């Protein structure tokens, strides 16, 4: 019997070392190395197995070198999941042979969403749902509660990857769900399920099976307390698409965001509503984020952010209050904290409004995280409105990037944002001069500004 070897693997980047060291040389993270035991490699073992049943299994494996111009381009086959918001995030649908990872906090709705999709597609294609955390009775109870037609969906309760792939070779499903990757294990690795070595090897084994058999593989992943995906970082490099299902426990809305997609655009956003009969797609997300109060209130303004391939109208709120501490507080929910501090300095220097002795709180309504700079102008207008205790008009919207010298810079897709706001009844817009359309939408006044002072005068 071969002697087991010991290695030290970084939890953040997946780099391995022969002996322990305090800092990972690859990513620079401290105290991230974990000891794992590796079994001696065996000839013809499970990790070198070949899977049959897919005509494209040998594609690209012959070792022949060709020029890029000689590569044949064909239509990439896709099929719909039956859910428009999920298709949008995936880039148009599911691609045969792709590996998709869906992460999220416990209770976010990962298993519910996948069970709905699998029950819908099982009536059209062979589908296999593998559960390692729940019993088959628990999954059946959820399907009955959601009112799903589960007559064609095949179920398997198993945590051994070799046994799962053996069963899948017999059934030859077109779709397979692994719920979840953290409880799966492979015989060649002696460490416990959920460890760095097990997650890495099991994901590699399943991904290779999906590529060689043309099976759509859907992996469910856990997240850590800070919201990042649990397990080695190399796991995200193995799969083709990484999705994150987000949502707070006190809200019935869930957002599905794409962080990596080899078959479509990244940073796409899908919105779902958690109802008694499961997750239902929200086809017009702007309508749920614009539930404003009937009476205008200071510090509230609507902005248009660009999420993936579509504009999204959200409400931004600001509260400016006299501070009783030596260091006034700067709190940003849904926005970047450092950018808030920078914009307040620009407001003081180029807008003449001093907030050094004020607590400033800003919040994006609905739990949306705004990562783009197009929200700068709306944020400053909301801060000014709260500071002066003067409400802005209900039919006013704004967007634009604010520079350090007080200039208002144009943002991408400006005209599409203006048209989207006009559809929802907004009649006045303060936008960068470079985003002003030649012909404004009917019934809408578009005010173009070059400087922050001009935007404040326009109020």
Secondary structure by P-SEA (a helix, b strand, c coil): cbbbbbbbbbccccccccccccccccccccccbbbbbbccccccccccccccccccccccccccccccccccccccbbbbcccaaaaaaacccccccbbbbbbbcccccaaaaaaaaaaaaccccbbbbbbccccaaaaaaaaaaaccccccbbbbbcccaaaaaaaaaaacccbbbbcccccccccccccccccaaaaaaaaaaaaaaaaaaccbbbbbbbbcccccccccccccccccbbbbbbbcccccbbbbbbcccccccccbbbbbbbccccccccccaaaaaaccccccccccbbbbbbcccbbbbbbbbbbbccccccbbbbbbccccaaaaaaaaaaaaaccccccccbbbbbbbccccccccccaaaaaaaaaaaaaacccccccccbbbbbcccbbbbbbcaaaaaaaaaaaacccbbbbccccccccccccbbbbbbccaaaaaaac
